[in-house]
């Protein structure tokens, strides 16, 4: 077990290292010169002034040197200073991160409860109208992009019915839940469809196993069979997919936060890209990748604990 954890952690670090270089190189190759933005625009910009700005922010150094300097600062939790706000990037991210985490947590609760519940219902009522309704409804939900769902929810529940606010994140527990309901629902719709499909199929596979048929032949009540044998054996793929979907939601908040005017890291990323604020864009992208890699690694380590049948294949 210790060797397995060590290998996964080594893989995590290697993935983060490769991802950090890709992020830095992509932002470095993006159109637009950050030195021009830092100098206040092209109006009355002299070559001497441009060269001075490049030297001040180390923009005249080679890519590898700039990357090494940036990576060293990141390891020491120094994400640099924002070009646009003239503030520490770490302060900007930490101020907006709670809103994004609350949104992701709320959406995760929604898609886990509703998605797993719908999948269980479809599996228990397999080949009936209930199964067809769940499959049809989740297929429709999966086909709707998050920004379309956001617009529809705002129009119906925010503007016409006036049940929920359409901007801001609220204050206090009740206010936050009230304000984030529509954003969380629009973020969770696609995930709900995926989780319900995975739950349905995992339970169908578990129900077809020999020990379930033996339990039915022994007269075990169907409710106990579903709870103790079918659902328990289906937890592995369900939990794995829930973790993967939750990890990918950080990137999905970009569209939802922009649509609902939330001050999270998703909207911060959009604003930094539009303003050529490279330090902020790099930090937010690195945070999103780190969150995804950490969550997926944790799920990979937990999976064998949920399903003892999963054994690590040792090299010969």
Kinemage of the C-alpha trace (Angstrom):
@kinemage 1
@onewidth
@group {chain A} dominant
@subgroup {mainchain}
@vectorlist {calphas} color= white
{ca unk a 1} P 0.000 0.000 0.000
{ca unk a 2} L 2.829 2.375 0.864
{ca unk a 3} L 4.562 1.624 -2.429
{ca unk a 4} L 1.305 2.261 -4.296
{ca unk a 5} L 0.867 5.635 -2.600
{ca unk a 6} L 4.484 6.557 -3.339
{ca unk a 7} L 4.071 5.751 -7.033
{ca unk a 8} L 0.850 7.744 -7.243
{ca unk a 9} L 2.436 10.747 -5.531
{ca unk a 10} L 5.433 10.564 -7.870
{ca unk a 11} L 3.069 10.467 -10.821
{ca unk a 12} L 1.162 13.422 -9.393
{ca unk a 13} L 4.316 15.520 -9.109
{ca unk a 14} L 5.450 14.574 -12.612
{ca unk a 15} L 2.039 15.474 -14.035
{ca unk a 16} L 2.020 18.824 -12.253
{ca unk a 17} L 5.529 19.591 -13.507
{ca unk a 18} L 4.589 18.824 -17.121
{ca unk a 19} L 1.303 20.719 -16.818
{ca unk a 20} L 3.024 23.770 -15.343
{ca unk a 21} L 5.400 23.971 -18.303
{ca unk a 22} L 2.550 23.602 -20.813
{ca unk a 23} L 0.570 26.334 -19.052
{ca unk a 24} L 3.514 28.712 -18.909
{ca unk a 25} L 4.494 28.067 -22.530
{ca unk a 26} L 0.900 28.497 -23.751
{ca unk a 27} L 0.511 31.818 -21.973
{ca unk a 28} L 3.969 32.870 -23.145
{ca unk a 29} L 2.976 32.138 -26.779
{ca unk a 30} L -0.398 33.901 -26.490
{ca unk a 31} L -0.922 36.901 -28.778
{ca unk a 32} L -0.257 40.302 -27.262
{ca unk a 33} L 2.782 41.776 -25.570
{ca unk a 34} L 2.431 42.134 -21.789
{ca unk a 35} L 5.197 44.754 -21.807
{ca unk a 36} L 2.972 47.065 -23.857
{ca unk a 37} L 0.159 46.637 -21.351
{ca unk a 38} L 2.501 47.258 -18.421
{ca unk a 39} L 3.840 50.384 -20.094
{ca unk a 40} L 0.344 51.840 -20.333
{ca unk a 41} L -0.439 51.190 -23.999
{ca unk a 42} L 1.178 52.050 -27.298
{ca unk a 43} L 0.489 55.774 -27.079
{ca unk a 44} L 3.807 57.620 -26.770
{ca unk a 45} L 5.620 54.350 -26.088
{ca unk a 46} L 9.309 54.681 -26.832
{ca unk a 47} L 11.684 51.768 -27.461
{ca unk a 48} L 13.647 52.775 -24.361
{ca unk a 49} L 10.536 52.656 -22.195
{ca unk a 50} L 9.539 49.266 -23.651
{ca unk a 51} L 13.028 47.850 -23.041
{ca unk a 52} L 12.974 49.153 -19.466
{ca unk a 53} L 9.635 47.455 -18.756
{ca unk a 54} L 10.863 44.183 -20.254
{ca unk a 55} L 13.975 44.254 -18.073
{ca unk a 56} L 11.987 45.167 -14.941
{ca unk a 57} L 9.638 42.190 -15.295
{ca unk a 58} L 12.268 39.811 -16.771
{ca unk a 59} L 10.351 39.615 -20.039
{ca unk a 60} L 13.562 39.907 -22.040
{ca unk a 61} L 14.872 36.575 -20.760
{ca unk a 62} L 14.522 33.239 -22.632
{ca unk a 63} L 11.446 31.102 -22.105
{ca unk a 64} L 13.232 28.437 -20.067
{ca unk a 65} L 14.746 31.042 -17.734
{ca unk a 66} L 11.398 32.743 -17.213
{ca unk a 67} L 9.745 29.369 -16.557
{ca unk a 68} L 12.399 28.360 -14.034
{ca unk a 69} L 12.032 31.675 -12.187
{ca unk a 70} L 8.224 31.337 -12.169
{ca unk a 71} L 8.288 27.695 -11.042
{ca unk a 72} L 10.715 28.488 -8.228
{ca unk a 73} L 8.432 31.272 -7.018
{ca unk a 74} L 5.384 28.999 -7.229
{ca unk a 75} L 7.089 26.347 -5.111
{ca unk a 76} L 7.639 29.056 -2.501
{ca unk a 77} L 3.958 30.104 -2.791
{ca unk a 78} L 4.829 33.351 -4.573
{ca unk a 79} L 2.524 33.572 -7.596
{ca unk a 80} L 3.733 37.006 -8.614
{ca unk a 81} L 1.980 40.346 -8.961
{ca unk a 82} L -1.002 41.064 -11.169
{ca unk a 83} L -0.350 43.331 -14.155
{ca unk a 84} L -3.920 44.639 -14.077
{ca unk a 85} L -4.603 45.067 -10.350
{ca unk a 86} L -1.025 45.636 -9.113
{ca unk a 87} L -1.790 43.234 -6.286
{ca unk a 88} L -0.391 39.879 -5.258
{ca unk a 89} L -1.848 37.072 -7.361
{ca unk a 90} L -2.151 34.869 -4.280
{ca unk a 91} L -4.361 37.477 -2.593
{ca unk a 92} L -6.600 37.754 -5.667
{ca unk a 93} L -7.007 33.991 -5.951
{ca unk a 94} L -7.589 33.431 -2.227
{ca unk a 95} L -10.253 36.155 -2.181
{ca unk a 96} L -12.233 34.533 -5.020
{ca unk a 97} L -11.564 30.854 -4.366
{ca unk a 98} L -14.214 30.401 -1.605
{ca unk a 99} L -17.027 31.364 -3.996
{ca unk a 100} L -15.859 28.829 -6.570
{ca unk a 101} L -15.447 26.090 -3.973
{ca unk a 102} L -18.934 26.757 -2.603
{ca unk a 103} L -20.358 26.579 -6.117
{ca unk a 104} L -18.542 23.312 -6.902
{ca unk a 105} L -19.538 21.791 -3.552
{ca unk a 106} L -23.200 22.723 -4.072
{ca unk a 107} L -23.186 21.363 -7.627
{ca unk a 108} L -21.488 18.174 -6.420
{ca unk a 109} L -24.191 17.566 -3.823
{ca unk a 110} L -26.854 18.079 -6.491
{ca unk a 111} L -25.414 15.765 -9.111
{ca unk a 112} L -24.474 13.060 -6.588
{ca unk a 113} L -27.889 12.988 -4.877
{ca unk a 114} L -29.987 13.423 -8.011
{ca unk a 115} L -27.729 11.501 -10.388
{ca unk a 116} L -27.174 8.473 -8.162
{ca unk a 117} L -30.830 8.496 -7.135
{ca unk a 118} L -32.015 8.595 -10.757
{ca unk a 119} L -29.556 5.853 -11.703
{ca unk a 120} L -30.728 3.600 -8.868
{ca unk a 121} L -34.357 4.203 -9.805
{ca unk a 122} L -33.687 3.368 -13.456
{ca unk a 123} L -31.743 0.217 -12.510
{ca unk a 124} L -34.422 -1.027 -10.111
{ca unk a 125} L -37.196 -0.305 -12.664
{ca unk a 126} L -35.158 -1.516 -15.624
{ca unk a 127} L -37.030 -1.963 -18.950
{ca unk a 128} L -40.060 -0.010 -17.685
{ca unk a 129} L -41.388 3.447 -18.458
{ca unk a 130} L -39.496 4.775 -15.429
{ca unk a 131} L -36.215 3.565 -16.926
{ca unk a 132} L -37.092 5.114 -20.284
{ca unk a 133} L -38.038 8.419 -18.654
{ca unk a 134} L -34.775 8.591 -16.699
{ca unk a 135} L -32.678 7.727 -19.751
{ca unk a 136} L -34.534 10.230 -21.925
{ca unk a 137} L -34.356 12.986 -19.329
{ca unk a 138} L -30.655 12.509 -18.665
{ca unk a 139} L -29.916 12.373 -22.391
{ca unk a 140} L -31.650 15.728 -22.796
{ca unk a 141} L -29.771 17.184 -19.822
{ca unk a 142} L -26.432 15.999 -21.212
{ca unk a 143} L -27.116 17.613 -24.588
{ca unk a 144} L -27.716 21.093 -23.142
{ca unk a 145} L -24.542 23.216 -22.763
{ca unk a 146} L -24.048 24.844 -19.386
{ca unk a 147} L -24.345 28.383 -20.757
{ca unk a 148} L -27.666 27.526 -22.430
{ca unk a 149} L -28.915 25.974 -19.195
{ca unk a 150} L -27.790 29.092 -17.312
{ca unk a 151} L -29.700 31.408 -19.654
{ca unk a 152} L -32.835 29.246 -19.476
{ca unk a 153} L -32.746 29.029 -15.676
{ca unk a 154} L -32.197 32.779 -15.333
{ca unk a 155} L -35.061 33.527 -17.707
{ca unk a 156} L -37.542 31.164 -16.028
{ca unk a 157} L -36.730 31.124 -12.317
{ca unk a 158} L -34.925 34.440 -12.013
{ca unk a 159} L -36.787 36.845 -14.307
{ca unk a 160} L -40.258 35.438 -14.907
{ca unk a 161} L -40.948 33.706 -11.583
{ca unk a 162} L -38.514 35.718 -9.453
{ca unk a 163} L -37.750 32.791 -7.165
{ca unk a 164} L -33.972 33.130 -7.195
{ca unk a 165} L -31.510 36.012 -7.621
{ca unk a 166} L -29.531 35.998 -10.837
{ca unk a 167} L -26.307 37.715 -9.706
{ca unk a 168} L -24.027 37.664 -6.688
{ca unk a 169} L -23.145 34.916 -4.216
{ca unk a 170} L -25.077 36.112 -1.151
{ca unk a 171} L -24.049 36.271 2.506
{ca unk a 172} L -24.584 33.722 5.264
{ca unk a 173} L -25.485 30.075 4.767
{ca unk a 174} L -29.086 30.652 3.706
{ca unk a 175} L -28.227 33.582 1.449
{ca unk a 176} L -25.374 31.706 -0.211
{ca unk a 177} L -27.532 28.658 -0.885
{ca unk a 178} L -30.277 30.878 -2.286
{ca unk a 179} L -27.938 32.775 -4.611
{ca unk a 180} L -25.978 29.734 -5.777
{ca unk a 181} L -28.927 27.439 -6.492
{ca unk a 182} L -29.319 28.403 -10.157
{ca unk a 183} L -25.558 28.459 -10.894
{ca unk a 184} L -25.071 25.099 -9.157
{ca unk a 185} L -28.011 23.571 -11.016
{ca unk a 186} L -26.766 24.748 -14.401
{ca unk a 187} L -23.296 23.407 -13.557
{ca unk a 188} L -24.642 20.064 -12.323
{ca unk a 189} L -27.029 19.221 -15.183
{ca unk a 190} L -24.478 17.608 -17.464
{ca unk a 191} L -22.770 15.826 -14.568
{ca unk a 192} L -26.120 14.536 -13.327
{ca unk a 193} L -26.704 12.811 -16.656
{ca unk a 194} L -23.276 11.152 -16.605
{ca unk a 195} L -23.579 9.925 -13.025
{ca unk a 196} L -27.072 8.527 -13.542
{ca unk a 197} L -25.922 6.572 -16.603
{ca unk a 198} L -22.873 5.179 -14.786
{ca unk a 199} L -24.962 4.260 -11.730
{ca unk a 200} L -27.574 2.528 -13.856
{ca unk a 201} L -25.021 0.475 -15.771
{ca unk a 202} L -22.931 -0.382 -12.702
{ca unk a 203} L -25.983 -1.621 -10.844
{ca unk a 204} L -27.156 -3.602 -13.876
{ca unk a 205} L -23.775 -5.337 -14.073
{ca unk a 206} L -23.782 -6.045 -10.338
{ca unk a 207} L -27.343 -7.394 -10.462
{ca unk a 208} L -26.349 -9.912 -13.156
{ca unk a 209} L -23.664 -11.536 -10.976
{ca unk a 210} L -24.032 -15.086 -9.682
{ca unk a 211} L -24.120 -14.261 -5.970
{ca unk a 212} L -27.105 -11.938 -6.525
{ca unk a 213} L -29.000 -14.715 -8.294
{ca unk a 214} L -28.102 -17.057 -5.423
{ca unk a 215} L -29.407 -14.523 -2.887
{ca unk a 216} L -32.698 -14.240 -4.775
{ca unk a 217} L -32.996 -18.039 -4.928
{ca unk a 218} L -32.415 -18.179 -1.166
{ca unk a 219} L -35.395 -15.912 -0.544
{ca unk a 220} L -33.501 -12.791 0.531
{ca unk a 221} L -35.823 -9.747 0.310
{ca unk a 222} L -35.288 -7.682 -2.834
{ca unk a 223} L -34.629 -4.500 -0.842
{ca unk a 224} L -31.776 -6.195 1.019
{ca unk a 225} L -30.386 -7.565 -2.229
{ca unk a 226} L -30.340 -4.093 -3.780
{ca unk a 227} L -28.783 -2.442 -0.736
{ca unk a 228} L -26.311 -5.081 0.460
{ca unk a 229} L -25.267 -6.800 -2.762
{ca unk a 230} L -26.045 -4.732 -5.847
{ca unk a 231} L -25.442 -1.159 -4.703
{ca unk a 232} L -22.468 -2.083 -2.548
{ca unk a 233} L -20.689 -3.813 -5.442
{ca unk a 234} L -21.514 -0.916 -7.773
{ca unk a 235} L -19.987 1.747 -5.520
{ca unk a 236} L -16.516 1.497 -7.081
{ca unk a 237} L -17.283 2.907 -10.550
{ca unk a 238} L -19.890 5.298 -9.132
{ca unk a 239} L -17.494 6.917 -6.653
{ca unk a 240} L -14.730 7.002 -9.255
{ca unk a 241} L -16.888 8.810 -11.785
{ca unk a 242} L -18.229 11.212 -9.141
{ca unk a 243} L -14.666 12.148 -8.237
{ca unk a 244} L -13.634 12.661 -11.854
{ca unk a 245} L -16.668 14.816 -12.607
{ca unk a 246} L -16.187 16.902 -9.468
{ca unk a 247} L -12.508 17.426 -10.332
{ca unk a 248} L -13.411 18.701 -13.785
{ca unk a 249} L -15.976 21.153 -12.459
{ca unk a 250} L -13.359 23.776 -11.612
{ca unk a 251} L -12.917 24.416 -15.321
{ca unk a 252} L -16.680 24.383 -15.853
{ca unk a 253} L -17.142 27.289 -13.464
{ca unk a 254} L -15.670 29.671 -16.064
{ca unk a 255} L -18.887 29.800 -18.081
{ca unk a 256} L -21.289 29.625 -15.136
{ca unk a 257} L -19.587 32.337 -13.081
{ca unk a 258} L -19.509 34.635 -16.092
{ca unk a 259} L -23.199 34.032 -16.806
{ca unk a 260} L -24.290 34.705 -13.219
{ca unk a 261} L -21.810 37.469 -12.393
{ca unk a 262} L -20.061 35.526 -9.622
{ca unk a 263} L -16.681 36.693 -8.359
{ca unk a 264} L -14.892 33.349 -8.506
{ca unk a 265} L -11.684 32.119 -10.059
{ca unk a 266} L -13.519 31.263 -13.286
{ca unk a 267} L -14.519 34.865 -13.932
{ca unk a 268} L -11.063 35.935 -12.717
{ca unk a 269} L -9.513 33.748 -15.417
{ca unk a 270} L -11.700 35.268 -18.137
{ca unk a 271} L -10.868 38.807 -17.030
{ca unk a 272} L -7.140 38.077 -16.812
{ca unk a 273} L -7.055 36.596 -20.304
{ca unk a 274} L -8.922 39.562 -21.778
{ca unk a 275} L -6.543 41.995 -20.027
{ca unk a 276} L -3.383 40.000 -20.866
{ca unk a 277} L -2.758 39.620 -17.140
{ca unk a 278} L -0.452 36.645 -17.575
{ca unk a 279} L 0.520 36.010 -13.913
{ca unk a 280} L -3.125 35.690 -12.887
{ca unk a 281} L -4.023 33.480 -15.863
{ca unk a 282} L -1.079 31.180 -15.175
{ca unk a 283} L -1.897 30.901 -11.479
{ca unk a 284} L -5.596 30.133 -12.044
{ca unk a 285} L -4.866 27.542 -14.730
{ca unk a 286} L -2.249 25.893 -12.525
{ca unk a 287} L -4.731 25.827 -9.632
{ca unk a 288} L -7.380 24.162 -11.817
{ca unk a 289} L -4.938 21.523 -13.042
{ca unk a 290} L -3.653 20.914 -9.521
{ca unk a 291} L -7.176 20.435 -8.193
{ca unk a 292} L -8.012 17.976 -10.944
{ca unk a 293} L -4.826 15.942 -10.524
{ca unk a 294} L -5.090 15.821 -6.718
{ca unk a 295} L -8.741 14.723 -6.746
{ca unk a 296} L -8.212 12.064 -9.421
{ca unk a 297} L -5.187 10.707 -7.555
{ca unk a 298} L -7.204 10.533 -4.323
{ca unk a 299} L -10.009 8.700 -6.127
{ca unk a 300} L -7.482 6.253 -7.598
{ca unk a 301} L -6.184 5.495 -4.106
{ca unk a 302} L -9.654 5.126 -2.567
{ca unk a 303} L -11.091 2.895 -5.300
{ca unk a 304} L -9.441 -0.354 -4.101
{ca unk a 305} L -10.733 0.310 -0.589
{ca unk a 306} L -14.307 0.496 -1.884
{ca unk a 307} L -13.937 -2.493 -4.178
{ca unk a 308} L -11.461 -5.111 -2.862
{ca unk a 309} L -11.762 -6.974 -6.177
{ca unk a 310} L -9.627 -4.250 -7.760
{ca unk a 311} L -6.033 -5.391 -7.439
{ca unk a 312} L -2.983 -3.568 -8.639
{ca unk a 313} L -1.259 -5.366 -11.505
{ca unk a 314} L 2.339 -5.875 -10.438
{ca unk a 315} L 5.013 -5.938 -13.123
{ca unk a 316} L 6.565 -9.354 -13.791
